[in-house]
Amino acid sequence: MRQCAKCGKSSKMQGARKLLRGHYNPVNWSRKYPNLQYATIEGKRTLVCTGCIRTLNKAPRKKVAKAAASAK
């Protein structure tokens, strides 16, 4: 099964609901797949979902000293 190497996200089953004459009719289940792309992480080419790719490309936060933050 194809899944994200970082978060483990994989496919899931999802049912559709069709509105007929004021009542919802559950019809046909379908499988929804995550958007997996190949990315190089730590020198290895792995399948990673696009959400994790966006998170990995973020700049790390800078730590702020608590004394300076509370003085404001």
N, CA and C atoms as a LAMMPS dump frame, in Angstrom:
ITEM: TIMESTEP
0
ITEM: NUMBER OF ATOMS
216
ITEM: BOX BOUNDS ff ff ff
-5.0000000000000000e+02 5.0000000000000000e+02
-5.0000000000000000e+02 5.0000000000000000e+02
-5.0000000000000000e+02 5.0000000000000000e+02
ITEM: ATOMS id mol type element x y z
1 1 1 N 0.848 -1.179 0
2 1 2 C 0 0 0
3 1 3 C 0.89 1.239 0
4 2 1 N 0.548 2.182 -0.858
5 2 2 C 1.322 3.415 -0.932
6 2 3 C 0.904 4.327 0.218
7 3 1 N 1.901 4.822 0.939
8 3 2 C 1.602 5.744 2.027
9 3 3 C 2.772 6.683 2.235
10 4 1 N 2.512 7.776 2.909
11 4 2 C 3.52 8.787 3.184
12 4 3 C 4.564 8.215 4.134
13 5 1 N 5.842 8.429 3.811
14 5 2 C 6.92 7.909 4.637
15 5 3 C 7.052 8.699 5.928
16 6 1 N 6.572 9.939 5.964
17 6 2 C 6.728 10.774 7.149
18 6 3 C 5.544 10.656 8.119
19 7 1 N 4.308 10.828 7.618
20 7 2 C 3.153 10.836 8.525
21 7 3 C 2.319 9.56 8.448
22 8 1 N 2.545 8.716 7.451
23 8 2 C 1.807 7.464 7.352
24 8 3 C 0.433 7.59 6.709
25 9 1 N 0.131 8.729 6.106
26 9 2 C -1.175 8.924 5.464
27 9 3 C -1.302 7.958 4.287
28 10 1 N -2.468 7.283 4.206
29 10 2 C -2.701 6.353 3.106
30 10 3 C -4.127 6.55 2.595
31 11 1 N -4.558 5.675 1.7
32 11 2 C -5.874 5.833 1.087
33 11 3 C -6.982 5.568 2.098
34 12 1 N -8.18 6.085 1.787
35 12 2 C -9.338 5.843 2.642
36 12 3 C -10.585 5.717 1.771
37 13 1 N -11.581 5.029 2.287
38 13 2 C -12.839 4.859 1.576
39 13 3 C -13.769 6.018 1.94
40 14 1 N -14.462 6.54 0.913
41 14 2 C -15.35 7.666 1.138
42 14 3 C -16.622 7.452 0.32
43 15 1 N -17.754 7.601 0.957
44 15 2 C -19.03 7.428 0.278
45 15 3 C -19.606 8.756 -0.159
46 16 1 N -20.313 8.736 -1.276
47 16 2 C -20.969 9.941 -1.781
48 16 3 C -22.424 9.942 -1.328
49 17 1 N -22.998 11.136 -1.169
50 17 2 C -24.419 11.247 -0.816
51 17 3 C -25.087 12.075 -1.901
52 18 1 N -26.089 11.497 -2.568
53 18 2 C -26.779 12.174 -3.651
54 18 3 C -28.155 12.619 -3.161
55 19 1 N -28.493 13.866 -3.423
56 19 2 C -29.786 14.404 -2.994
57 19 3 C -30.847 14.072 -4.035
58 20 1 N -31.836 13.305 -3.63
59 20 2 C -32.942 12.935 -4.521
60 20 3 C -34.275 13.28 -3.854
61 21 1 N -35.004 14.217 -4.429
62 21 2 C -36.334 14.598 -3.938
63 21 3 C -36.361 14.886 -2.438
64 22 1 N -35.392 15.634 -1.96
65 22 2 C -35.371 16.031 -0.555
66 22 3 C -34.767 15.011 0.393
67 23 1 N -34.351 13.844 -0.103
68 23 2 C -33.744 12.827 0.754
69 23 3 C -32.355 12.487 0.224
70 24 1 N -31.421 12.26 1.155
71 24 2 C -30.074 11.876 0.758
72 24 3 C -30.002 10.371 0.555
73 25 1 N -29.393 9.966 -0.548
74 25 2 C -29.244 8.557 -0.875
75 25 3 C -27.753 8.231 -0.908
76 26 1 N -27.274 7.388 0.018
77 26 2 C -25.856 7.03 -0.029
78 26 3 C -25.577 6.147 -1.237
79 27 1 N -24.67 6.559 -2.083
80 27 2 C -24.354 5.805 -3.307
81 27 3 C -22.848 5.576 -3.401
82 28 1 N -22.491 4.445 -4.002
83 28 2 C -21.139 4.086 -4.431
84 28 3 C -20.002 4.622 -3.567
85 29 1 N -19.345 3.708 -2.93
86 29 2 C -18.142 4.04 -2.189
87 29 3 C -16.983 4.127 -3.152
88 30 1 N -16.086 5.077 -2.911
89 30 2 C -14.896 5.213 -3.753
90 30 3 C -13.687 5.392 -2.856
91 31 1 N -12.53 5.04 -3.376
92 31 2 C -11.29 5.147 -2.612
93 31 3 C -10.604 6.462 -2.956
94 32 1 N -10.268 7.233 -1.924
95 32 2 C -9.579 8.505 -2.1
96 32 3 C -8.113 8.323 -1.726
97 33 1 N -7.223 8.786 -2.593
98 33 2 C -5.793 8.606 -2.396
99 33 3 C -5.13 9.916 -1.995
100 34 1 N -4.097 9.863 -1.143
101 34 2 C -3.364 11.082 -0.809
102 34 3 C -2.481 11.503 -1.981
103 35 1 N -2.132 12.764 -2.019
104 35 2 C -1.285 13.295 -3.087
105 35 3 C 0.176 13.03 -2.718
106 36 1 N 0.685 11.876 -3.145
107 36 2 C 2.058 11.476 -2.82
108 36 3 C 3 11.883 -3.944
109 37 1 N 4.124 12.449 -3.564
110 37 2 C 5.151 12.871 -4.513
111 37 3 C 6.495 12.343 -4.033
112 38 1 N 7.408 12.127 -4.968
113 38 2 C 8.76 11.731 -4.588
114 38 3 C 9.521 12.959 -4.116
115 39 1 N 10.192 12.838 -2.99
116 39 2 C 11.006 13.925 -2.447
117 39 3 C 12.263 13.329 -1.843
118 40 1 N 13.328 14.1 -1.834
119 40 2 C 14.58 13.657 -1.248
120 40 3 C 14.638 14.131 0.185
121 41 1 N 14.624 13.174 1.115
122 41 2 C 14.69 13.487 2.536
123 41 3 C 15.881 12.745 3.115
124 42 1 N 16.794 13.504 3.706
125 42 2 C 18.006 12.945 4.304
126 42 3 C 18.775 12.075 3.31
127 43 1 N 18.826 12.514 2.053
128 43 2 C 19.59 11.808 1.033
129 43 3 C 18.898 10.616 0.404
130 44 1 N 17.66 10.329 0.788
131 44 2 C 16.921 9.208 0.213
132 44 3 C 15.69 9.709 -0.523
133 45 1 N 15.38 9.068 -1.641
134 45 2 C 14.204 9.427 -2.435
135 45 3 C 13.015 8.628 -1.913
136 46 1 N 12.032 9.314 -1.316
137 46 2 C 10.904 8.637 -0.692
138 46 3 C 9.592 9.272 -1.135
139 47 1 N 8.495 8.525 -0.972
140 47 2 C 7.16 9.034 -1.254
141 47 3 C 6.652 9.788 -0.032
142 48 1 N 6.314 11.064 -0.224
143 48 2 C 5.862 11.916 0.866
144 48 3 C 4.629 12.675 0.387
145 49 1 N 3.645 12.852 1.274
146 49 2 C 2.45 13.612 0.883
147 49 3 C 2.804 15.099 0.78
148 50 1 N 2.001 15.834 0.016
149 50 2 C 2.309 17.242 -0.234
150 50 3 C 2.215 18.08 1.034
151 51 1 N 1.377 17.673 1.978
152 51 2 C 1.299 18.397 3.251
153 51 3 C 2.611 18.323 4.001
154 52 1 N 3.245 17.157 3.993
155 52 2 C 4.536 17.001 4.669
156 52 3 C 5.646 17.736 3.919
157 53 1 N 5.572 17.77 2.592
158 53 2 C 6.579 18.502 1.815
159 53 3 C 6.527 19.983 2.164
160 54 1 N 5.311 20.526 2.301
161 54 2 C 5.17 21.938 2.667
162 54 3 C 5.727 22.188 4.068
163 55 1 N 5.476 21.254 4.99
164 55 2 C 5.975 21.406 6.356
165 55 3 C 7.494 21.331 6.396
166 56 1 N 8.073 20.423 5.606
167 56 2 C 9.531 20.273 5.585
168 56 3 C 10.229 21.494 5.008
169 57 1 N 9.565 22.208 4.084
170 57 2 C 10.178 23.375 3.448
171 57 3 C 10.053 24.647 4.284
172 58 1 N 9.277 24.599 5.36
173 58 2 C 9.141 25.772 6.226
174 58 3 C 10.45 26.057 6.947
175 59 1 N 10.714 27.328 7.173
176 59 2 C 11.887 27.704 7.948
177 59 3 C 11.609 27.423 9.425
178 60 1 N 12.59 26.896 10.155
179 60 2 C 12.355 26.633 11.583
180 60 3 C 12.14 27.935 12.349
181 61 1 N 11.299 27.852 13.384
182 61 2 C 11.019 29.033 14.206
183 61 3 C 12.224 29.395 15.06
184 62 1 N 12.361 30.696 15.288
185 62 2 C 13.429 31.16 16.165
186 62 3 C 12.921 31.178 17.601
187 63 1 N 13.746 30.759 18.521
188 63 2 C 13.354 30.758 19.927
189 63 3 C 13.474 32.165 20.496
190 64 1 N 12.47 32.567 21.262
191 64 2 C 12.451 33.879 21.879
192 64 3 C 12.59 33.696 23.382
193 65 1 N 13.447 34.481 24.001
194 65 2 C 13.631 34.388 25.438
195 65 3 C 12.35 34.821 26.137
196 66 1 N 11.934 34.078 27.182
197 66 2 C 10.677 34.385 27.874
198 66 3 C 10.753 35.704 28.625
199 67 1 N 11.921 36.089 29.136
200 67 2 C 12.059 37.333 29.873
201 67 3 C 11.818 38.528 28.965
202 68 1 N 12.308 38.453 27.747
203 68 2 C 12.132 39.552 26.81
204 68 3 C 10.686 39.631 26.344
205 69 1 N 10.03 38.484 26.194
206 69 2 C 8.654 38.49 25.732
207 69 3 C 7.7 39.016 26.802
208 70 1 N 7.965 38.731 28.086
209 70 2 C 7.073 39.182 29.146
210 70 3 C 7.301 40.646 29.527
211 71 1 N 8.411 41.245 29.115
212 71 2 C 8.705 42.638 29.438
213 71 3 C 7.881 43.615 28.61
214 72 1 N 7.314 43.142 27.517
215 72 2 C 6.555 44.05 26.637
216 72 3 C 5.278 44.523 27.251
